Amino acid sequence: MKWIDNTNVDVRGRRKAEMLTELKKMEKNFDTHVDGQARIENREACILRLTFKGLDTVSKNMRFIKEKRT
């Protein structure tokens, strides 16, 4: 790096500019990031919602739909 400092090439400036452009690309994903713990909690909540059904709820699968058509 010592011999590069003597030239007119701004290596650190280029690196900084490239890093800023990369950070701007990643900035849109910053608020939507979900860590592992939150992902597990969301999955467990989804499973609980799917397993909990009211007593009068009827699950509709293909067999039920075909019987209802006929």
MMTF fields as JSON, N, C-alpha, C and O atoms, coordinates in Angstrom:
{
  "mmtfVersion": "1.0.0",
  "mmtfProducer": "UNKNOWN",
  "numBonds": 279,
  "numAtoms": 280,
  "numGroups": 70,
  "numChains": 1,
  "numModels": 1,
  "chainsPerModel": [1],
  "groupsPerChain": [70],
  "chainIdList": ["A"],
  "bondAtomList": [4, 2, 8, 6, 12, 10, 16, 14, 20, 18, 24, 22, 28, 26, 32, 30, 36, 34, 40, 38, 44, 42, 48, 46, 52, 50, 56, 54, 60, 58, 64, 62, 68, 66, 72, 70, 76, 74, 80, 78, 84, 82, 88, 86, 92, 90, 96, 94, 100, 98, 104, 102, 108, 106, 112, 110, 116, 114, 120, 118, 124, 122, 128, 126, 132, 130, 136, 134, 140, 138, 144, 142, 148, 146, 152, 150, 156, 154, 160, 158, 164, 162, 168, 166, 172, 170, 176, 174, 180, 178, 184, 182, 188, 186, 192, 190, 196, 194, 200, 198, 204, 202, 208, 206, 212, 210, 216, 214, 220, 218, 224, 222, 228, 226, 232, 230, 236, 234, 240, 238, 244, 242, 248, 246, 252, 250, 256, 254, 260, 258, 264, 262, 268, 266, 272, 270, 276, 274],
  "bondOrderList": [1, 1, 1, 1, 1, 1, 1, 1, 1, 1, 1, 1, 1, 1, 1, 1, 1, 1, 1, 1, 1, 1, 1, 1, 1, 1, 1, 1, 1, 1, 1, 1, 1, 1, 1, 1, 1, 1, 1, 1, 1, 1, 1, 1, 1, 1, 1, 1, 1, 1, 1, 1, 1, 1, 1, 1, 1, 1, 1, 1, 1, 1, 1, 1, 1, 1, 1, 1, 1],
  "groupList": [{"groupName": "MET", "atomNameList": ["N", "CA", "C", "O"], "elementList": ["N", "C", "C", "O"], "formalChargeList": [0, 0, 0, 0], "bondAtomList": [1, 0, 2, 1, 3, 2], "bondOrderList": [1, 1, 2], "singleLetterCode": "M", "chemCompType": "L-PEPTIDE LINKING"}, {"groupName": "LYS", "atomNameList": ["N", "CA", "C", "O"], "elementList": ["N", "C", "C", "O"], "formalChargeList": [0, 0, 0, 0], "bondAtomList": [1, 0, 2, 1, 3, 2], "bondOrderList": [1, 1, 2], "singleLetterCode": "K", "chemCompType": "L-PEPTIDE LINKING"}, {"groupName": "TRP", "atomNameList": ["N", "CA", "C", "O"], "elementList": ["N", "C", "C", "O"], "formalChargeList": [0, 0, 0, 0], "bondAtomList": [1, 0, 2, 1, 3, 2], "bondOrderList": [1, 1, 2], "singleLetterCode": "W", "chemCompType": "L-PEPTIDE LINKING"}, {"groupName": "ILE", "atomNameList": ["N", "CA", "C", "O"], "elementList": ["N", "C", "C", "O"], "formalChargeList": [0, 0, 0, 0], "bondAtomList": [1, 0, 2, 1, 3, 2], "bondOrderList": [1, 1, 2], "singleLetterCode": "I", "chemCompType": "L-PEPTIDE LINKING"}, {"groupName": "ASP", "atomNameList": ["N", "CA", "C", "O"], "elementList": ["N", "C", "C", "O"], "formalChargeList": [0, 0, 0, 0], "bondAtomList": [1, 0, 2, 1, 3, 2], "bondOrderList": [1, 1, 2], "singleLetterCode": "D", "chemCompType": "L-PEPTIDE LINKING"}, {"groupName": "ASN", "atomNameList": ["N", "CA", "C", "O"], "elementList": ["N", "C", "C", "O"], "formalChargeList": [0, 0, 0, 0], "bondAtomList": [1, 0, 2, 1, 3, 2], "bondOrderList": [1, 1, 2], "singleLetterCode": "N", "chemCompType": "L-PEPTIDE LINKING"}, {"groupName": "THR", "atomNameList": ["N", "CA", "C", "O"], "elementList": ["N", "C", "C", "O"], "formalChargeList": [0, 0, 0, 0], "bondAtomList": [1, 0, 2, 1, 3, 2], "bondOrderList": [1, 1, 2], "singleLetterCode": "T", "chemCompType": "L-PEPTIDE LINKING"}, {"groupName": "VAL", "atomNameList": ["N", "CA", "C", "O"], "elementList": ["N", "C", "C", "O"], "formalChargeList": [0, 0, 0, 0], "bondAtomList": [1, 0, 2, 1, 3, 2], "bondOrderList": [1, 1, 2], "singleLetterCode": "V", "chemCompType": "L-PEPTIDE LINKING"}, {"groupName": "ARG", "atomNameList": ["N", "CA", "C", "O"], "elementList": ["N", "C", "C", "O"], "formalChargeList": [0, 0, 0, 0], "bondAtomList": [1, 0, 2, 1, 3, 2], "bondOrderList": [1, 1, 2], "singleLetterCode": "R", "chemCompType": "L-PEPTIDE LINKING"}, {"groupName": "GLY", "atomNameList": ["N", "CA", "C", "O"], "elementList": ["N", "C", "C", "O"], "formalChargeList": [0, 0, 0, 0], "bondAtomList": [1, 0, 2, 1, 3, 2], "bondOrderList": [1, 1, 2], "singleLetterCode": "G", "chemCompType": "PEPTIDE LINKING"}, {"groupName": "ALA", "atomNameList": ["N", "CA", "C", "O"], "elementList": ["N", "C", "C", "O"], "formalChargeList": [0, 0, 0, 0], "bondAtomList": [1, 0, 2, 1, 3, 2], "bondOrderList": [1, 1, 2], "singleLetterCode": "A", "chemCompType": "L-PEPTIDE LINKING"}, {"groupName": "GLU", "atomNameList": ["N", "CA", "C", "O"], "elementList": ["N", "C", "C", "O"], "formalChargeList": [0, 0, 0, 0], "bondAtomList": [1, 0, 2, 1, 3, 2], "bondOrderList": [1, 1, 2], "singleLetterCode": "E", "chemCompType": "L-PEPTIDE LINKING"}, {"groupName": "LEU", "atomNameList": ["N", "CA", "C", "O"], "elementList": ["N", "C", "C", "O"], "formalChargeList": [0, 0, 0, 0], "bondAtomList": [1, 0, 2, 1, 3, 2], "bondOrderList": [1, 1, 2], "singleLetterCode": "L", "chemCompType": "L-PEPTIDE LINKING"}, {"groupName": "PHE", "atomNameList": ["N", "CA", "C", "O"], "elementList": ["N", "C", "C", "O"], "formalChargeList": [0, 0, 0, 0], "bondAtomList": [1, 0, 2, 1, 3, 2], "bondOrderList": [1, 1, 2], "singleLetterCode": "F", "chemCompType": "L-PEPTIDE LINKING"}, {"groupName": "HIS", "atomNameList": ["N", "CA", "C", "O"], "elementList": ["N", "C", "C", "O"], "formalChargeList": [0, 0, 0, 0], "bondAtomList": [1, 0, 2, 1, 3, 2], "bondOrderList": [1, 1, 2], "singleLetterCode": "H", "chemCompType": "L-PEPTIDE LINKING"}, {"groupName": "GLN", "atomNameList": ["N", "CA", "C", "O"], "elementList": ["N", "C", "C", "O"], "formalChargeList": [0, 0, 0, 0], "bondAtomList": [1, 0, 2, 1, 3, 2], "bondOrderList": [1, 1, 2], "singleLetterCode": "Q", "chemCompType": "L-PEPTIDE LINKING"}, {"groupName": "CYS", "atomNameList": ["N", "CA", "C", "O"], "elementList": ["N", "C", "C", "O"], "formalChargeList": [0, 0, 0, 0], "bondAtomList": [1, 0, 2, 1, 3, 2], "bondOrderList": [1, 1, 2], "singleLetterCode": "C", "chemCompType": "L-PEPTIDE LINKING"}, {"groupName": "SER", "atomNameList": ["N", "CA", "C", "O"], "elementList": ["N", "C", "C", "O"], "formalChargeList": [0, 0, 0, 0], "bondAtomList": [1, 0, 2, 1, 3, 2], "bondOrderList": [1, 1, 2], "singleLetterCode": "S", "chemCompType": "L-PEPTIDE LINKING"}],
  "groupTypeList": [0, 1, 2, 3, 4, 5, 6, 5, 7, 4, 7, 8, 9, 8, 8, 1, 10, 11, 0, 12, 6, 11, 12, 1, 1, 0, 11, 1, 5, 13, 4, 6, 14, 7, 4, 9, 15, 10, 8, 3, 11, 5, 8, 11, 10, 16, 3, 12, 8, 12, 6, 13, 1, 9, 12, 4, 6, 7, 17, 1, 5, 0, 8, 13, 3, 1, 11, 1, 8, 6],
  "groupIdList": [1, 2, 3, 4, 5, 6, 7, 8, 9, 10, 11, 12, 13, 14, 15, 16, 17, 18, 19, 20, 21, 22, 23, 24, 25, 26, 27, 28, 29, 30, 31, 32, 33, 34, 35, 36, 37, 38, 39, 40, 41, 42, 43, 44, 45, 46, 47, 48, 49, 50, 51, 52, 53, 54, 55, 56, 57, 58, 59, 60, 61, 62, 63, 64, 65, 66, 67, 68, 69, 70],
  "secStructList": [7, 2, 2, 2, 2, 6, 1, 1, 7, 7, 2, 2, 2, 2, 2, 2, 2, 2, 2, 2, 2, 2, 2, 2, 2, 2, 2, 6, 6, 6, 6, 6, 7, 7, 7, 2, 2, 2, 2, 2, 2, 2, 2, 2, 2, 2, 2, 2, 2, 2, 2, 7, 7, 7, 6, 6, 7, 7, 7, 7, 7, 2, 2, 2, 2, 2, 2, 2, 2, 7],
  "xCoordList": [0.824, 0.0, 0.863, 0.4, 2.122, 2.972, 3.233, 3.215, 3.474, 3.753, 2.494, 2.584, 1.309, 0.054, -0.216, -0.795, 0.203, -0.007, 0.709, 0.269, 1.784, 2.542, 1.877, 2.206, 0.959, 0.295, -0.957, -1.283, -1.658, -2.872, -4.132, -5.242, -3.979, -5.127, -5.661, -4.918, -6.953, -7.597, -8.277, -9.477, -7.503, -8.011, -9.037, -10.103, -8.707, -9.634, -10.939, -12.011, -10.857, -12.062, -12.949, -14.174, -12.321, -13.087, -13.76, -14.929, -13.009, -13.58, -14.769, -15.793, -14.626, -15.702, -16.935, -18.058, -16.737, -17.861, -18.541, -19.77, -17.75, -18.332, -19.103, -20.165, -18.557, -19.235, -20.561, -21.553, -20.585, -21.82, -22.882, -24.06, -22.477, -23.459, -23.993, -25.177, -23.131, -23.593, -24.54, -25.544, -24.225, -25.097, -26.453, -27.473, -26.481, -27.753, -28.614, -29.841, -27.974, -28.737, -29.35, -30.467, -28.621, -29.088, -30.043, -30.71, -30.113, -30.904, -32.394, -33.09, -32.89, -34.311, -34.688, -35.855, -33.731, -33.995, -33.805, -34.004, -33.424, -33.072, -34.27, -34.15, -35.411, -36.577, -37.304, -38.053, -37.112, -37.845, -37.085, -37.58, -35.896, -35.094, -35.736, -36.111, -35.861, -36.4, -35.312, -34.801, -34.96, -33.916, -34.485, -35.685, -33.636, -34.044, -35.12, -36.058, -35.004, -35.993, -37.367, -38.371, -37.425, -38.709, -39.3, -40.518, -38.445, -38.929, -39.571, -40.609, -38.953, -39.511, -40.83, -41.794, -40.875, -42.108, -43.237, -44.38, -42.932, -43.96, -44.466, -45.665, -43.557, -43.955, -44.847, -45.855, -44.473, -45.286, -46.656, -47.656, -46.715, -48.004, -48.867, -50.079, -48.258, -49.0, -49.557, -50.706, -48.75, -49.213, -50.355, -51.324, -50.262, -51.356, -52.636, -53.725, -52.512, -53.704, -54.333, -55.557, -53.491, -54.019, -54.664, -55.673, -54.091, -54.635, -55.866, -56.718, -55.977, -57.132, -58.267, -58.186, -59.308, -60.504, -61.69, -61.682, -62.674, -63.877, -64.576, -64.298, -65.47, -66.149, -67.053, -67.253, -67.591, -68.495, -67.753, -68.394, -66.445, -65.666, -65.486, -65.143, -65.718, -65.537, -64.354, -64.319, -63.386, -62.251, -62.681, -63.341, -62.311, -62.72, -61.53, -60.611, -61.556, -60.536, -61.186, -62.371, -60.412, -60.927, -62.094, -63.053, -62.02, -63.112, -64.407, -65.473, -64.319, -65.513, -66.099, -67.316, -65.234, -65.705, -66.389, -67.432, -65.804, -66.413, -67.757, -68.689, -67.881, -69.159, -70.207, -71.377, -69.814, -70.759, -71.236, -72.395, -70.36, -70.751, -71.801, -72.737, -71.637, -72.559, -73.769, -74.65],
  "yCoordList": [-1.205, 0.0, 1.262, 2.338, 1.125, 2.309, 2.904, 4.124, 2.062, 2.588, 3.123, 3.958, 2.66, 3.182, 4.586, 5.42, 4.853, 6.173, 7.271, 8.421, 6.933, 7.931, 8.263, 9.283, 7.437, 7.693, 8.519, 8.86, 8.843, 9.65, 8.798, 9.329, 7.503, 6.608, 6.678, 6.516, 6.922, 7.024, 5.686, 5.525, 4.735, 3.394, 3.423, 2.815, 4.127, 4.176, 4.877, 4.48, 5.882, 6.585, 5.703, 5.723, 4.926, 4.001, 2.928, 2.603, 2.375, 1.357, 1.914, 1.248, 3.125, 3.754, 3.964, 3.713, 4.416, 4.632, 3.313, 3.246, 2.257, 0.953, 0.394, -0.206, 0.595, 0.126, 0.857, 0.246, 2.151, 2.913, 2.442, 2.361, 2.134, 1.638, 0.273, -0.009, -0.581, -1.889, -1.721, -2.426, -0.795, -0.56, -0.011, -0.347, 0.815, 1.337, 0.237, 0.286, -0.768, -1.903, -2.719, -3.219, -2.857, -3.678, -2.93, -3.549, -1.61, -0.793, -1.13, -1.042, -1.511, -1.814, -3.07, -3.238, -3.959, -5.179, -5.01, -5.959, -3.822, -3.617, -3.804, -4.495, -3.215, -3.292, -4.618, -4.966, -5.363, -6.604, -7.823, -8.944, -7.625, -8.756, -9.388, -8.691, -10.713, -11.459, -12.415, -13.219, -12.319, -13.202, -14.595, -14.817, -15.518, -16.906, -17.076, -17.849, -16.365, -16.488, -16.013, -16.673, -14.892, -14.382, -15.316, -15.477, -15.939, -16.88, -18.102, -18.582, -18.605, -19.751, -19.367, -20.13, -18.195, -17.751, -17.575, -17.934, -17.029, -16.875, -18.229, -18.401, -19.194, -20.532, -21.199, -21.814, -21.079, -21.667, -21.019, -21.705, -19.701, -19.011, -19.459, -19.611, -19.671, -20.135, -21.53, -21.808, -22.41, -23.766, -23.733, -24.478, -22.885, -22.777, -22.273, -22.757, -21.302, -20.804, -21.878, -21.97, -22.695, -23.747, -24.872, -25.431, -25.213, -26.325, -25.921, -26.764, -24.645, -24.218, -23.861, -22.901, -24.645, -24.354, -24.443, -25.218, -23.668, -23.738, -25.073, -25.774, -25.425, -26.713, -26.805, -27.893, -25.701, -25.716, -25.549, -25.488, -25.474, -25.29, -26.631, -27.633, -26.633, -27.833, -27.6, -26.621, -28.511, -28.367, -28.819, -29.847, -28.06, -28.349, -28.904, -28.168, -30.189, -30.803, -31.213, -30.961, -31.838, -32.189, -33.175, -33.069, -34.131, -35.1, -34.399, -34.71, -33.457, -32.724, -31.898, -31.832, -31.283, -30.448, -31.311, -30.927, -32.49, -33.369, -33.904, -34.002, -34.253, -34.721, -33.618, -33.887, -32.417, -31.308, -31.018, -30.649, -31.179, -30.973, -31.99, -31.653, -33.225, -34.279, -34.327, -35.154],
  "zCoordList": [0.0, 0.0, 0.0, -0.38, 0.429, 0.516, -0.863, -1.022, -1.856, -3.195, -3.855, -4.755, -3.427, -3.98, -3.437, -4.134, -2.186, -1.593, -2.384, -2.381, -3.046, -3.813, -5.149, -5.754, -5.619, -6.893, -6.67, -5.533, -7.74, -7.656, -7.489, -7.526, -7.309, -7.186, -5.763, -4.796, -5.655, -4.343, -4.025, -4.25, -3.503, -3.239, -2.112, -2.213, -1.05, 0.094, -0.283, 0.175, -1.086, -1.529, -2.392, -2.264, -3.277, -4.115, -3.279, -3.49, -2.32, -1.444, -0.665, -0.522, -0.171, 0.591, -0.29, 0.148, -1.513, -2.425, -2.778, -2.828, -3.025, -3.335, -2.155, -2.325, -0.934, 0.27, 0.463, 0.861, 0.186, 0.324, -0.67, -0.323, -1.89, -2.859, -2.441, -2.623, -1.88, -1.399, -0.214, -0.115, 0.676, 1.831, 1.398, 2.001, 0.381, -0.109, -0.704, -0.605, -1.33, -1.858, -0.732, -0.862, 0.378, 1.489, 2.417, 3.246, 2.286, 3.205, 3.135, 4.147, 1.969, 1.84, 2.612, 2.965, 2.885, 3.633, 5.133, 5.892, 5.568, 6.975, 7.902, 8.914, 7.592, 8.471, 8.374, 9.286, 7.31, 7.129, 7.628, 7.514, 8.177, 8.652, 9.878, 10.822, 9.86, 10.988, 11.455, 10.676, 12.743, 13.253, 13.521, 13.364, 13.92, 14.105, 15.154, 14.957, 16.273, 17.343, 16.878, 17.151, 16.19, 15.701, 14.654, 14.588, 13.83, 12.816, 13.477, 13.021, 14.555, 15.283, 15.942, 15.896, 16.55, 17.21, 16.197, 16.479, 15.032, 13.997, 13.523, 13.303, 13.363, 12.935, 13.975, 13.627, 15.27, 16.33, 16.402, 16.615, 16.227, 16.252, 15.082, 15.229, 13.927, 12.758, 12.995, 12.651, 13.582, 13.87, 14.867, 14.717, 15.879, 16.849, 16.199, 16.511, 15.296, 14.61, 13.741, 13.647, 13.102, 12.232, 13.025, 12.595, 14.183, 14.958, 15.756, 16.035, 16.13, 16.894, 15.949, 15.182, 16.022, 15.237, 16.181, 17.137, 15.913, 16.726, 16.515, 15.542, 17.411, 17.318, 16.099, 15.56, 15.664, 14.514, 13.186, 12.137, 13.205, 11.981, 11.278, 11.905, 9.99, 9.192, 8.263, 7.518, 8.316, 7.407, 6.023, 5.875, 5.027, 3.657, 2.889, 2.529, 2.647, 1.82, 0.497, 0.277, -0.371, -1.699, -1.608, -2.373, -0.68, -0.545, -0.139, -0.67, 0.797, 1.234, 0.081, -0.088, -0.692, -1.804, -2.866, -3.396, -3.183, -4.17, -3.698, -4.496, -2.417, -1.882, -1.918, -2.19, -1.656, -1.676, -3.092, -3.285, -4.095, -5.484, -5.928, -6.653, -5.49, -5.936, -5.093, -5.325]
}
